[in-house]
Amino acid sequence: MEANITISQLPGIGQYYSYKLKRLAIETLEDLIYHFPFRYDDFTKVETIRNLTPGEKTSVQGIVWEIRNIRTRGGRFITRATVADESGTIEVIWFNQPYLTKTVKAGTPISLSGKIEIVGRRCKMLSPSYEILRSSDPARSHAVLGETLHTGRLVPVYPETEGVTSKWLRAKIAKYLKEYTRNNIDFLPEEIKKRQDLIDLGSALVKIHFPKDLEDIKFAKKRLSFDELFTVQFIAHQRKLAWQKQKKAPVMQIDKVKVTKFIKNLPFRLTGAQTRATREILADLREETPANRLLEGDVGSGKTIVAATAAYVSLLNGYDVLIAAPTEILAFQHQKTLSGIFAPVGIGVGIWTGSKKQDSNITCGTHALLSSFKPKRKVGFVVVDEQHRFGVAQRAKLFLDTSGELTPHLLTMTATPIPRTLALTLYGDLALSVLDEMPQGRQKIATFVVPNRKRDDAYKFIEKQVRVGHQAFIITPFVEPSETMSTVKAATVEFANLKNHFSPNIKLGLLHGRLKSRDKEKIMESFKKNAVNILVTTPVVEVGIDVPNAVVMMIESAERFGLAQLHQLRGRVGRGKHKSYCLLFTDSAAQNSLRRLKSMEKVHVGFELAEIDLKMRGPGEIFGLSQSGFTQLKIADISDEVLISKAQNEAKNLAQEDPDLKKYPNLAQKIKTRQLDFVQPN
């Protein structure tokens, strides 16, 4: 049975379940086998009924003496059973599962796992997991412990969806796992497995799903995590080698006198981190190998001036520059900022979006740069801001299709704070520059997690700020209400409701991604001029908005955002000289969620918040990396620097020794498949 056989073709699944499994990103047999448990219920302790202890999670195995359904006055069903072993009997109760009497009959050998409760002074099991045993001899019931799936063992619990339970998934995975491991060869070279003390792939898959003990889980996780990290790193190193073999980049001369004068004429002094990053990027421009560097910096750390200095060098060498942004708002903001920076040296900055087209030797734009833009001269330098928001093919076209014979130098930038371990894994093919120092004068924004009972007080506080001439943002996660998440606030509804909470003379504006470009531009212009006092919006304002007069950032349903994103949203205020505030509202009562949000009150450094979020939530969508394929990492722990380093070293050595994997055809096939799954950033 092939690993890529579609899930609907597997016996016992069909179209009904294949539709539901798509919600779990399970479309093939391999997807099913690689759908890993996120925790395990420990039901390994099998007790005799006489020795049961109230409050403990345990397992019981015996014979069903009787089982019957009872209908309550409210029309609900209660299923009662009496189960006996050699030491005594226990009553078992299930709620609203009348079908159990059709499969569980008197005389059936059964295994039960769950919590022992005291009901009416007697021990009972309420709604336990159950499993019919193969042996009819209760004296042998303990002997079948290794054969159970749902009880009497470490029981895997999986991510579920409506109509697909962990019990259903366990049964299907158990059914196909043996055949999958028999037909799919271990792809990792034996010498790597020996050096890293890794078990075989087949054993790892069996142990991760159906471990006998905690040691099984540990060894399985190590092997499967290494596989994920190794394949990502190998692809990254392949890309790096291919990049270095591409057409030559323009070798640029650095006019130190002009560059020094350009920097000295800035209205502020560069920080040490900006100076260091500028030096690294200018060194790249002097090489014939195309630069491929990631500039990472917190909100307000000054990435734009670093990119502008490199752009100035490109212009001095006779090459045009492109600045690509994922949204029109950000593209227009870059044009405005860069126009101010380049005005003293007499260089104009163009804009190229869906709504406005004005080219120049340095042009800011959106995806429109890909379709209709023709540069005046050869492009020598490309900057892609918030690059993870562009598709890979789009990014490739930006710097490969614009310069004919020469490949432009590439600088990608992100304000999303990415922990070092994550950057090592995700951007293994990029050189990395980090702005870890903030310019002087940037204020800390007073941040509060506000209980809903104080919502009216928050509105009064915002109105007070507006009355003295300041402005505010109110952020909601969605544009329109969601049927499945009715409690989560949406911008359109909130905009209508908020008019009742503020005085009539206070002007509210609505901004979201579904508006037409000219409407977005009109609203933003009104907000910048303070014709709109309060902007009700979605995270579309996460980047590219600079309104120094805005002093309050109120975020609804804050638990739905990662800390990195909350930090970026918070960075939209505090950009002027006035004291600024961030108010976080949440409908979640979960302690973990509240503790995570509370960290925003004390921590004001993006990298620290990213580390906190990484540990508490995992990578997932936290860093907005869905387009990078990073969510394909299903089991690797991105905080495990030791394993990341080992995987990186092995991948780097093998890529240099055998980049085409001619000696390892099984690994070559795996990497080829992985390249389709992992859409690495260029």
BABA-346910 format. One record per residue (C-alpha): residue in one letter; y, z, x. Coordinates in steps of 0.2 Angstrom, whole numbers, plus 5000, padded with zeros to 4 digits. Each point is the difference from the previous one (the first is absolute). Layout:
BEGIN
aYZX
...
end
This chain:
BEGIN
m500050005000
e501649945008
a501450135003
n501349884991
i499049984984
t501250034986
i499750164991
s499749924983
q498549915007
l499150175004
p498750054987
g500650144989
i501849975002
g500649844992
q501749944994
y500450174990
y499950115016
s500649875012
y501749994990
k500150195001
l499550015019
k501449885004
r501250154997
l499150085015
a500249855010
i498149974999
e499649824998
t498549975012
l498450095005
e500850055016
d501550074991
l498850114990
i499150065015
y501750045009
h500750094985
f499950175009
p500050184992
f501650105002
r499150164998
y498350084998
d499450134987
d498950135010
f498550024988
t498750025015
k499750184995
v498550004988
e499650174992
t498750074989
i500750044983
r499750195003
n501150005015
l501549904993
t501750085004
p501549984987
g501449905007
e499049905013
k499749825001
t498249975002
s498549904994
v498550044989
q498449904998
g498750034987
i499349944983
v500949974984
w499350114987
e501049944985
i501649904997
r501049974984
n501749944994
i501150124989
r501549934990
t501550114999
r501150024985
g501349895009
g498749865001
r499750025019
f498350015008
i499250135011
t498449975009
r499050165004
a498550005011
t498950135007
v499349975018
a498750115008
d499350025017
e498750115007
s501250155000
g500949994983
t501049894988
i501949954998
e500949934986
v501049845004
i501449934989
w500849835000
f501549954989
n500249834991
q498449925008
p498849994985
y499149855008
l499250125013
t498750044988
k499449825001
t499750015018
v499650185004
k498550064990
a499150164999
g498750015015
t501249895011
p500150065018
i501950025003
s501250045014
l501750084996
s501550035010
g501650094995
k500950174999
i499150154993
e501050084986
i499950164990
v500049974981
g499650144989
r499350115014
r498749865005
c500149875014
k500249834994
m500449835007
l501449904991
s500049815002
p499049995016
s499649845009
y498149964996
e498749905007
i498249964993
l498850045014
r498549895004
s498850145002
s499250084985
d499450165009
p501450135000
a499250085015
r500449845010
s501749984993
h500950065016
a499049875010
v501049864992
l501650075006
g500249855012
e499749874986
t501450064988
l501749914999
h501150114989
t499350175002
g499250125013
r500949935015
l501749955007
v500649894985
p501249865004
v501649994989
y500849835000
p501749934994
e499749964982
t500849904986
e499849994981
g498249974996
v499450015018
t499450185005
s499450075016
k498350024993
w500049814996
l500649965017
r498750115008
a498649914991
k500649835004
i500350035018
a498350095002
k499249844992
y500849885012
l500350095016
k498349985008
e500049814997
y501849995007
t499650095016
r498449905002
n500849834999
n501750045009
i499950015019
d500950145010
f501549905007
l500650135013
p499449965018
e498750125006
e501050055016
i501550054989
k498950114989
k499250085015
r501750045008
q500850074984
d498450094994
l499949914984
i498549994988
d499449834993
l500949924985
g498650014988
s499750195004
a501950034998
l500149924983
v498550104994
k500750165006
i501749974993
h499349984983
f498550114999
p500250135014
k498750145003
d501350115008
l501750015007
e499549935017
d499549844991
i501749984993
k500850035017
f499049875009
a500249884986
k501950024999
k500249985019
r499049845000
l500849924985
s501850065005
f499749925017
d499549844993
e501649994989
l501150045015
f499149895012
t500149854989
v501850024997
q500450025018
f499049865006
i500949884987
a501650075007
h499549965018
q499449834995
r501749974992
k500950065016
l499049895011
a500349854989
w501850044999
q500250005019
k499149835000
q501249924988
k501449885004
k501350075011
a501550104994
p501849965006
v500350095016
m501750084998
q501350055013
i500850174997
d501949995003
k500350185005
v501949995000
k500149934982
v498650124993
t500850155008
k501749954992
f499149974983
i499350175000
k501650095006
n501049924986
l498950084987
p500950144990
f498650125006
r499050045015
l498249965001
t498750144999
g498850025015
a498649934988
q501149854996
t500449965018
r498150025005
a499449884985
t501449875004
r499450005018
e498249974995
i500549864988
l501149915013
a498650015013
d498949914987
l501349864998
r499949965019
e498249964999
e499249834995
t498750094989
p500750024983
a500550184997
n499150094986
r500750174998
l500150134986
l501650104999
e499750164991
g501450124995
d500450134987
v501349964987
g501749995008
s499350005018
g501049845004
k498649865000
t501349874995
i501150015015
v498549995012
a499549844991
a501849945001
t500150025019
a498449895002
a500749884987
y501649985010
v499049965016
s499149864991
l501649934994
l500750005017
n498549905006
g500349874987
y498750054987
d500250044982
v499450174992
l499250034983
i500050184992
a498750004986
a500050144987
p498850034985
t501450024987
e501749924997
i500850175000
l499450035017
a500449825006
f501850024994
q500250175008
h499449935017
q501349864998
k501450124997
t499550125014
l499749865013
s501749914995
g500950165005
i499050015016
f500349825005
a501849984994
p500850065017
v499049865009
g500549874987
i498249974993
g499849974982
v498450064990
g499249894987
i499050044985
w498549904992
t499250074984
g499549934983
s501850034994
k501149965015
k499849885014
q501250005015
d499349975017
s500650045017
n499350035018
i499450174994
t499450004982
c499450144989
g498849964986
t498550034989
h498449904997
a501249854997
l500149985019
l498249944998
s500349864988
s501749925001
f500950065016
k500249885015
p500750085016
k501549925008
r499250025018
k498350065006
v499650184994
g499750115015
f500050174992
v499350064983
v500250174993
v498950054985
d500650164991
e498750114991
q498849875005
h498550084990
r500849934984
f499849825006
g498349914998
v499249955017
a500249824996
q501850024997
r500350105016
a499149875010
k501049864993
l501650095004
f499749995018
l498849865003
d500749864989
t501950015005
s500149965019
g498949855003
e499450015018
l500550185003
t499450154991
p501450124997
h500050185006
l499550124985
l500750174996
t499350094985
m500950164994
t499550134988
a500950164994
t498350074993
p499650145012
i498249965006
p499150135010
r499449955018
t498250004995
l500349894986
a501149885010
l498749995013
t498749954987
l501049884989
y501149925013
g498949995015
d500649825004
l501850055001
a501150085013
l500850154993
s501850075001
v500450164991
l501850074996
d499650185000
e501850065001
m501350004987
p501849955003
q501350145000
g500850044983
r498549974989
q499950154988
k498550084993
i499949984981
a499750164990
t498449974991
f499250094986
v498549994989
v500750044983
p499050074985
n500249904984
r500850154991
k501549975011
r500249814996
d501650034990
d500750105014
a499749855012
y500949884988
k501550124999
f499950015019
i500049815002
e501549984987
k501050135010
q499749895016
v500549854991
r501650084993
v500650035018
g499849825004
h498249995007
q498549904994
a498150034997
f498349914999
i498750044987
i498349935005
t498549974989
p498349935006
f499849864987
v501249874992
e499150014983
p499050144992
s498150005004
e498750014987
t498850095011
m501350125008
s501150044985
t500750165009
v500749905014
k501849954998
a500649825000
a501749945004
t500449904984
v499650154989
e500850125011
f501649905001
a500150004981
n499650194999
l501250055013
k501549944991
n499850154988
h500150125015
f501649955008
s501849984994
p500549834992
n501249975014
i498650005013
k499449835004
l498149975002
g499249855008
l498249934999
l499249925015
h498249945002
g499049865008
r499849904984
l501849964998
k500749835005
s500849995018
r501849984994
d499850154988
k499350115014
e501549955011
k501250034986
i499350184997
m500050045019
e501849945002
s500550114985
f499150155008
k500849975017
k501749994992
n499750164989
a500149904984
v498350074997
n499950195003
i498150024998
l498749875004
v498450024991
t498749905010
t498349985007
p499450015019
v500849835002
v501550105008
e498850075013
v500749905014
g501649905002
i501250104990
d501550085008
v501250084989
p500950145009
n500750074984
a498350044993
v499650185002
v498650044988
m498249935000
m499050064984
i498249945000
e498950014985
s498150015001
a500250045018
e498150045002
r499749814998
f500949965017
g499450035017
l501050115011
a500549865011
q500749904985
l500950164993
h500850025017
q500649825000
l500750024982
r500850165006
g500849905014
r501149904987
v501150154999
g500950105014
r500649845008
g501950064999
k500950165004
h499650094984
k498750134997
s498549924992
y498550054990
c498249944995
l499350074984
l498149984997
f499350024983
t498149994996
d498850024985
s498650055011
a499450185000
a498749975014
q500350125014
n499649875013
s501349884993
l501350144999
r499750065018
r500249825006
l501649974991
k500750175006
s499849945018
m501549884996
e501150164999
k499650055018
v499649855009
h501349865003
v499249905014
g499049854993
f498650005013
e499750184996
l499949974981
a498849855003
e498850115010
i500050134986
d499749864987
l498649925011
k499150175001
m500250044981
r499749834993
g499349885012
p500849835004
g499649914984
e501749934993
i501050135008
f500849895013
g500149854989
l498649915009
s499049924986
q500549825007
s499350045017
g498350044993
f500150175008
t499350084984
q498349925005
l499850155011
k498950104989
i499350145011
a500950005016
d501250155003
i501649945007
s500450165007
d498550005012
e500949945016
v498450025010
l499049884990
i501449884998
s500250005019
k498249975003
a499949864988
q501649925007
n499350015018
e498349924995
a500949874990
k501249955014
n498749995013
l498849894989
a501549894995
q500449975018
e498249985006
d499449894985
p501449964988
d499049874990
l498550125000
k498849875006
k498850135006
y500150094983
p499849884985
n499750144988
l501650095004
a500949835000
q499449974982
k500650184995
i501749975009
k500249844990
t499750084984
r501150155005
q501449875004
l500049954982
d500150194994
f501250065013
v501649904999
q500750075016
p501949995002
n500649865012
end
